[in-house]
Amino acid sequence: MSWQNIIGQKQQIRVLQKALETGRFAHAYLFTGPEGSGKESVAFEIASILNCYTAKGSYTEGSCQTCPDCLQVGSFMHQNVEYIFPVESALLDPGDSAKKENKRFTEARERYEALLEQKQQNPYFSPAMERSMGILTEQIVALQHKASFMPSEGSKKIFIISQAERLHPSAANKLLKLLEEPPAHVMFILVSSRPEALLPTIRSRCQSVSFSRVTAKELRQWLQENRPDIIEPELSFIVSFSRGNLRLAWELINNRDGDPAETPTIVLRNQALEYLRKVLTPSRFHEAIIACEENAKNMSRSELTLFLAALLLFFQDANHRRIDPGFQELNNPDISDAIDRFAKNFPNPDFFRISTIAEDAIRAIERNASPLLVMTSFTAEIKGLLQRA
């Protein structure tokens, strides 16, 4: 990715660059911070730098991203870089080749490879197989075995452990033994959005680097410099819609087409507003319930989170215009008339409670709660909060 393509995190990058330049890189790091802040992208950049011959001696520039080593790191094929994330036990069952050809293993392997492909397309995506029980003991046993061998080229083997808080207890204990007596040729980078869920003994053996959520200003500046084809109002919509989550921003950027009015994100926002009209119209509330069920059934989890985020941003705009009718920094500047009508017709919603339940619904869906239960509960609650007298 190279340092110049990392969005934000200037201070964190300076610390890591200094460690690379002085040769004082720790044997184990714990990268913490909000989801979508770019922690894993920085981890892979370090892995690329340590294997990129072009970058040697120039740690301030970052990896070249064009040499065979960089390309192998980016495709998860480099022999010195191992990427570990929660997988299904079906992938790890021991057995002969005949067993590995069975349907259960084959289907699990296809799901695993699909996640890696999604990770290649979106560097801010953190993969996890839905049927996984976490990072399993067998994965850490395999890591122990690989760590025992010297790298064939270069000086380090790098193990990047995504969602480290999901280490199974026995897997965490085995990893702890490695961290206590690490081979000199091995570097660990644990990545977690919930470091408090990790064993304190694991945290104490890692040098912690805390990442912050990317600011709207940083994301806007990066988009203006690197994607000049994205213009207003779509530019403001992407910045506001992603709310500092680079995984969301990347999905919005790469799901565009030529017409800003017809991008999937704008279409999804308009669907959310049509759903809101049904919720607020007494004679159409049954349609809102039907729409809720259909959305839960037909939309992916990422689409549902975007759907809810679109409503949240619309409510923020309405609240701003209710307080200050001349407010101009809207999330949705292209539908200011609809925002003004809503603010006029519904002058006293409980916006604080509305924001809370929308955020809770987004988190629940991201953590694999039942979409139907989440959306049904959200629909029932929001009606009363919006029509409060």
C-alpha positions as CSV (number, residue, x, y, z in Angstrom):
1,M,0.0,0.0,0.0
2,S,3.0,2.3,0.8
3,W,2.9,4.9,3.6
4,Q,1.5,7.6,1.4
5,N,-1.6,5.6,0.8
6,I,-2.3,5.1,4.5
7,I,-5.2,7.5,5.5
8,G,-4.5,9.5,8.6
9,Q,-2.5,7.9,11.5
10,K,0.5,10.3,11.0
11,Q,1.8,10.0,14.5
12,Q,1.5,6.2,14.6
13,I,3.4,6.0,11.2
14,R,6.2,8.2,12.5
15,V,6.7,6.0,15.5
16,L,6.8,2.8,13.4
17,Q,9.1,4.4,10.8
18,K,11.5,5.4,13.5
19,A,11.6,1.9,14.9
20,L,12.3,0.5,11.4
21,E,15.0,3.0,10.8
22,T,16.8,2.4,14.1
23,G,16.4,-1.4,14.0
24,R,14.5,-1.2,17.3
25,F,11.3,-2.9,16.1
26,A,9.7,-5.0,18.9
27,H,9.2,-8.7,18.5
28,A,5.4,-8.3,19.1
29,Y,3.0,-5.4,18.5
30,L,-0.6,-4.9,19.5
31,F,-2.4,-2.6,17.1
32,T,-5.6,-1.3,18.7
33,G,-8.3,1.1,17.6
34,P,-11.8,1.3,16.1
35,E,-13.0,-1.0,13.4
36,G,-12.1,0.4,10.0
37,S,-9.3,2.7,11.2
38,G,-6.7,1.1,9.0
39,K,-4.8,-1.0,11.6
40,E,-4.4,-4.0,9.4
41,S,-3.3,-1.9,6.4
42,V,-0.4,-0.6,8.5
43,A,0.4,-4.2,9.6
44,F,0.6,-5.3,5.9
45,E,2.6,-2.3,5.0
46,I,5.2,-3.2,7.6
47,A,5.2,-6.8,6.3
48,S,5.8,-5.5,2.7
49,I,8.6,-3.1,3.8
50,L,10.5,-5.9,5.6
51,N,10.3,-8.0,2.4
52,C,10.6,-5.3,-0.3
53,Y,14.1,-5.0,-1.6
54,T,13.3,-1.7,-3.1
55,A,12.3,-0.3,0.3
56,K,15.4,-1.4,2.1
57,G,17.2,1.6,3.5
58,S,14.3,3.9,2.8
59,Y,11.7,3.1,5.4
60,T,10.2,6.6,5.2
61,E,8.9,5.9,1.6
62,G,7.4,2.6,2.3
63,S,7.1,-0.5,0.1
64,C,7.2,-0.2,-3.7
65,Q,4.1,-2.4,-4.3
66,T,5.4,-3.6,-7.6
67,C,8.2,-6.0,-6.9
68,P,7.4,-9.8,-6.7
69,D,7.7,-9.8,-2.9
70,C,5.2,-6.9,-2.4
71,L,2.8,-8.6,-4.8
72,Q,3.1,-11.8,-2.9
73,V,2.4,-10.1,0.4
74,G,-0.7,-8.4,-1.1
75,S,-2.0,-11.7,-2.4
76,F,-1.3,-13.6,0.9
77,M,1.2,-15.8,-0.9
78,H,4.5,-14.7,0.6
79,Q,6.3,-17.4,2.5
80,N,7.5,-15.0,5.2
81,V,4.0,-13.5,6.0
82,E,1.2,-15.4,7.6
83,Y,-2.3,-13.9,8.0
84,I,-4.5,-15.5,10.7
85,F,-8.2,-14.8,11.3
86,P,-11.2,-16.8,12.6
87,V,-11.9,-19.8,10.4
88,E,-14.2,-22.8,10.6
89,S,-12.9,-26.0,12.2
90,A,-13.8,-27.9,9.0
91,L,-10.7,-26.3,7.4
92,L,-8.4,-27.7,10.2
93,D,-9.6,-31.2,10.5
94,P,-6.7,-33.6,10.2
95,G,-7.0,-36.5,7.8
96,D,-5.9,-38.0,4.6
97,S,-6.4,-36.4,1.1
98,A,-9.6,-38.3,0.6
99,K,-11.2,-36.7,3.6
100,K,-10.0,-33.3,2.5
101,E,-11.9,-33.8,-0.7
102,N,-15.2,-34.2,1.1
103,K,-18.0,-31.7,0.6
104,R,-17.7,-30.1,4.0
105,F,-14.1,-29.2,3.6
106,T,-14.5,-28.1,0.0
107,E,-17.3,-25.7,0.8
108,A,-15.4,-24.3,3.8
109,R,-12.3,-23.8,1.6
110,E,-14.4,-21.9,-0.9
111,R,-15.8,-19.6,1.8
112,Y,-12.2,-19.1,3.1
113,E,-10.9,-18.2,-0.4
114,A,-13.8,-15.8,-1.0
115,L,-13.0,-13.9,2.2
116,L,-9.3,-13.6,1.1
117,E,-10.5,-12.3,-2.2
118,Q,-12.7,-9.8,-0.5
119,K,-9.8,-8.7,1.7
120,Q,-7.7,-8.2,-1.5
121,Q,-10.4,-5.9,-2.9
122,N,-10.9,-4.0,0.3
123,P,-7.7,-3.7,2.5
124,Y,-9.8,-2.4,5.4
125,F,-12.0,-5.5,5.5
126,S,-11.3,-7.9,8.4
127,P,-12.4,-11.4,7.4
128,A,-14.0,-14.0,9.7
129,M,-15.9,-17.1,8.7
130,E,-19.5,-16.9,10.0
131,R,-19.4,-20.5,11.4
132,S,-16.1,-19.9,13.2
133,M,-15.8,-20.3,16.9
134,G,-12.8,-17.9,16.9
135,I,-9.1,-18.3,16.2
136,L,-8.7,-21.9,17.0
137,T,-5.9,-23.9,18.8
138,E,-5.0,-25.7,15.6
139,Q,-4.2,-22.4,13.9
140,I,-1.8,-21.4,16.7
141,V,-0.2,-24.9,16.7
142,A,0.4,-24.5,12.9
143,L,1.8,-21.0,13.7
144,Q,4.2,-22.5,16.2
145,H,5.4,-25.0,13.7
146,K,6.0,-22.3,11.0
147,A,7.8,-20.1,13.6
148,S,10.3,-22.8,14.2
149,F,11.8,-22.4,10.7
150,M,14.1,-19.7,9.6
151,P,12.9,-17.5,6.7
152,S,14.3,-18.6,3.4
153,E,15.0,-15.0,2.4
154,G,15.0,-11.8,4.5
155,S,15.4,-11.6,8.2
156,K,11.9,-12.0,9.6
157,K,8.8,-14.1,9.5
158,I,5.8,-11.9,10.2
159,F,2.6,-13.2,11.7
160,I,-0.4,-10.9,11.5
161,I,-3.3,-12.0,13.7
162,S,-6.5,-10.3,12.9
163,Q,-9.3,-9.9,15.5
164,A,-6.9,-11.2,18.2
165,E,-9.6,-10.8,20.8
166,R,-11.3,-13.8,19.3
167,L,-8.4,-16.2,20.3
168,H,-9.9,-19.4,21.8
169,P,-8.6,-19.6,25.4
170,S,-6.4,-22.6,24.7
171,A,-5.1,-20.9,21.5
172,A,-4.4,-17.8,23.5
173,N,-2.3,-19.8,26.0
174,K,-0.3,-21.4,23.3
175,L,0.4,-18.0,21.7
176,L,1.4,-16.7,25.1
177,K,4.2,-19.3,25.2
178,L,5.5,-18.1,21.9
179,L,5.4,-14.4,23.0
180,E,7.3,-15.3,26.2
181,E,10.2,-16.9,24.3
182,P,9.9,-15.6,20.8
183,P,12.4,-16.8,18.1
184,A,14.6,-13.9,17.0
185,H,13.5,-14.3,13.4
186,V,9.8,-13.9,14.2
187,M,7.6,-10.8,14.5
188,F,4.0,-10.8,15.7
189,I,1.4,-8.1,14.9
190,L,-1.8,-8.6,16.8
191,V,-4.7,-6.5,15.6
192,S,-7.8,-5.9,17.8
193,S,-10.7,-3.5,18.1
194,R,-11.4,-4.9,21.6
195,P,-8.0,-5.3,23.3
196,E,-9.6,-5.5,26.7
197,A,-10.8,-9.0,25.7
198,L,-7.3,-10.3,25.3
199,L,-5.4,-11.9,28.1
200,P,-3.6,-9.3,30.2
201,T,-0.4,-11.4,29.9
202,I,-0.6,-11.2,26.1
203,R,-1.1,-7.5,26.2
204,S,1.8,-7.0,28.5
205,R,4.2,-8.8,26.1
206,C,3.3,-6.6,23.1
207,Q,4.2,-3.1,22.4
208,S,0.9,-1.3,21.9
209,V,0.1,1.2,19.1
210,S,-3.2,2.9,19.4
211,F,-5.0,3.9,16.2
212,S,-7.7,6.6,16.0
213,R,-10.7,6.9,13.9
214,V,-9.9,8.7,10.7
215,T,-11.4,12.2,10.7
216,A,-13.7,13.6,8.1
217,K,-11.1,16.1,7.1
218,E,-8.4,13.4,6.6
219,L,-10.7,11.2,4.5
220,R,-12.0,14.2,2.4
221,Q,-8.4,15.3,1.7
222,W,-7.3,11.8,0.7
223,L,-10.3,11.5,-1.6
224,Q,-9.7,14.9,-3.2
225,E,-6.0,14.0,-3.8
226,N,-6.5,10.4,-4.9
227,R,-10.0,10.2,-6.4
228,P,-10.7,13.6,-8.1
229,D,-13.5,11.9,-10.1
230,I,-15.6,11.9,-6.9
231,I,-17.2,15.3,-6.7
232,E,-20.0,16.9,-4.7
233,P,-22.6,15.9,-3.5
234,E,-21.2,12.3,-3.6
235,L,-17.9,13.4,-1.9
236,S,-19.7,14.8,1.2
237,F,-22.0,11.8,1.2
238,I,-19.2,9.2,1.3
239,V,-17.3,11.2,4.0
240,S,-20.4,11.5,6.2
241,F,-21.8,8.0,5.4
242,S,-18.6,6.2,6.3
243,R,-18.3,8.0,9.7
244,G,-14.6,7.4,9.8
245,N,-14.9,3.7,9.0
246,L,-12.5,3.1,6.1
247,R,-14.0,-0.3,5.3
248,L,-17.3,1.4,4.6
249,A,-15.7,4.2,2.7
250,W,-13.8,1.8,0.5
251,E,-17.0,-0.1,-0.3
252,L,-18.8,3.1,-1.2
253,I,-15.9,4.3,-3.4
254,N,-15.7,1.0,-5.3
255,N,-19.4,0.4,-5.7
256,R,-19.9,3.5,-7.8
257,D,-20.9,3.8,-11.4
258,G,-20.8,6.8,-13.8
259,D,-23.9,8.6,-12.5
260,P,-23.6,9.9,-9.0
261,A,-27.3,9.9,-8.6
262,E,-27.5,6.2,-9.3
263,T,-24.6,4.9,-7.2
264,P,-25.6,1.9,-5.0
265,T,-25.1,4.1,-1.9
266,I,-27.5,6.8,-3.1
267,V,-30.0,4.1,-4.2
268,L,-29.7,2.5,-0.8
269,R,-30.2,5.9,0.9
270,N,-33.3,6.6,-1.1
271,Q,-34.7,3.1,-0.2
272,A,-34.1,4.0,3.5
273,L,-36.0,7.3,3.1
274,E,-38.9,5.5,1.3
275,Y,-39.0,3.1,4.3
276,L,-39.1,6.1,6.6
277,R,-42.1,7.6,4.8
278,K,-43.9,4.3,5.3
279,V,-43.1,4.3,9.0
280,L,-44.4,7.8,9.4
281,T,-47.6,7.4,7.4
282,P,-50.2,5.6,9.6
283,S,-52.0,4.0,6.7
284,R,-48.7,2.6,5.4
285,F,-47.1,1.3,8.5
286,H,-47.9,-2.3,7.5
287,E,-45.9,-1.6,4.4
288,A,-43.0,-0.6,6.6
289,I,-43.2,-3.9,8.4
290,I,-43.2,-5.8,5.1
291,A,-40.3,-3.7,3.8
292,C,-38.4,-4.4,7.1
293,E,-38.8,-8.2,6.6
294,E,-37.8,-8.0,2.9
295,N,-34.7,-6.0,3.7
296,A,-33.7,-8.3,6.4
297,K,-34.1,-11.3,4.0
298,N,-32.6,-9.8,0.9
299,M,-29.9,-7.3,2.0
300,S,-26.4,-8.4,3.1
301,R,-25.2,-7.3,6.5
302,S,-23.1,-4.6,5.0
303,E,-26.1,-3.3,3.1
304,L,-28.2,-3.2,6.2
305,T,-25.6,-1.3,8.1
306,L,-25.4,1.2,5.3
307,F,-29.2,1.4,5.2
308,L,-29.3,2.2,8.9
309,A,-26.4,4.6,8.7
310,A,-28.2,6.5,5.9
311,L,-31.2,7.0,8.2
312,L,-28.9,8.1,11.0
313,L,-27.3,10.8,8.8
314,F,-30.7,12.0,7.6
315,F,-31.8,12.4,11.2
316,Q,-28.6,14.3,12.0
317,D,-29.4,16.7,9.1
318,A,-32.9,17.2,10.3
319,N,-31.8,17.9,13.8
320,H,-29.2,20.5,12.5
321,R,-31.9,22.2,10.4
322,R,-34.4,22.1,13.3
323,I,-31.9,24.0,15.5
324,D,-30.5,26.2,12.8
325,P,-32.6,26.5,9.6
326,G,-29.6,28.1,7.8
327,F,-27.2,25.2,8.6
328,Q,-25.3,24.3,5.4
329,E,-22.9,21.5,6.2
330,L,-25.4,18.7,5.6
331,N,-24.6,15.1,5.1
332,N,-27.2,15.0,2.3
333,P,-27.0,18.4,0.6
334,D,-28.8,17.1,-2.5
335,I,-32.0,16.5,-0.6
336,S,-32.1,19.6,1.6
337,D,-35.8,20.2,0.7
338,A,-36.8,16.8,2.1
339,I,-34.8,17.5,5.2
340,D,-36.5,20.8,5.7
341,R,-40.0,19.2,5.3
342,F,-39.2,16.6,7.8
343,A,-37.8,19.2,10.3
344,K,-41.0,21.2,9.9
345,N,-43.5,18.3,10.1
346,F,-41.8,16.5,13.0
347,P,-40.5,19.2,15.3
348,N,-40.0,17.2,18.4
349,P,-38.4,13.8,17.8
350,D,-36.2,12.3,20.5
351,F,-33.1,12.5,18.3
352,F,-30.7,11.4,21.1
353,R,-32.7,8.1,21.6
354,I,-33.1,7.7,17.8
355,S,-29.3,7.9,17.3
356,T,-28.7,5.5,20.2
357,I,-31.0,2.8,18.8
358,A,-29.7,3.2,15.3
359,E,-26.1,2.8,16.5
360,D,-27.1,-0.2,18.6
361,A,-28.8,-1.8,15.6
362,I,-25.7,-1.2,13.4
363,R,-23.4,-2.8,16.0
364,A,-25.8,-5.7,16.5
365,I,-25.9,-6.5,12.8
366,E,-22.1,-6.2,12.5
367,R,-21.8,-8.7,15.3
368,N,-24.0,-11.3,13.6
369,A,-27.3,-10.7,15.4
370,S,-30.5,-11.8,13.5
371,P,-31.2,-9.1,10.9
372,L,-34.9,-9.7,11.1
373,L,-35.1,-9.3,14.9
374,V,-32.9,-6.2,14.8
375,M,-34.8,-4.5,12.0
376,T,-38.2,-5.4,13.4
377,S,-37.3,-4.0,16.8
378,F,-35.8,-0.9,15.2
379,T,-39.0,-0.3,13.2
380,A,-41.2,-0.6,16.3
381,E,-39.1,1.7,18.4
382,I,-38.4,4.4,15.9
383,K,-42.1,5.1,15.0
384,G,-42.9,6.3,18.6
385,L,-39.7,8.3,18.9
386,L,-40.3,10.2,15.7
387,Q,-44.0,11.0,16.3
388,R,-43.5,12.1,19.9
389,A,-45.8,14.9,20.7
